[in-house]
Amino acid sequence: MITPDKKTKKKNLLTALAIIAFMIFLFLFTLYNVGVFERQI
């Protein structure tokens, strides 16, 4: 069994945050494309 050190834990946290941020970005982008928000181009 590998014991994760602080570096690995920090990297995993950053990866998780990046994935969550990307999911939020895709969600908002989809809403914009569907036309939920009124936008002026």
N, C-alpha and C positions, 0 to 999 in steps of 0.2 A: 504494500500500500504506500502510495506516495503522499507525503505530507506537504500540502501547499504552503509555500512561503508567502511573505507579504507581497513580493513582486507579482507572483501569479494571481493572488487574490485581487490586487489592484487592476491587473490586466483584464480579469474576468469581469470586474465591476464596470470598467470602461467599455468593454464589449457589450455588456447588457444595456448600459445607458445609450450606446450608439444604436443598438437594435430598436430600443423603445422610441428614441428620437426619430428614427427612420420610419417606424410604423405610424407615428403621429403625423409626420410629413406626408406620407402616402394617403392617410385618412383625410387630411385637409385638402390635399391636391385633388382627390376623388370628389370631395364635396364641391370644390370650385368647378370642376369639369361638369358635374351633374347640374350645377346652376342653383345650388341651395342659397348661396350668397349672391346678392346683386353686386355686380362689378362693372366698372366702366373701363373700357380699353382705349 
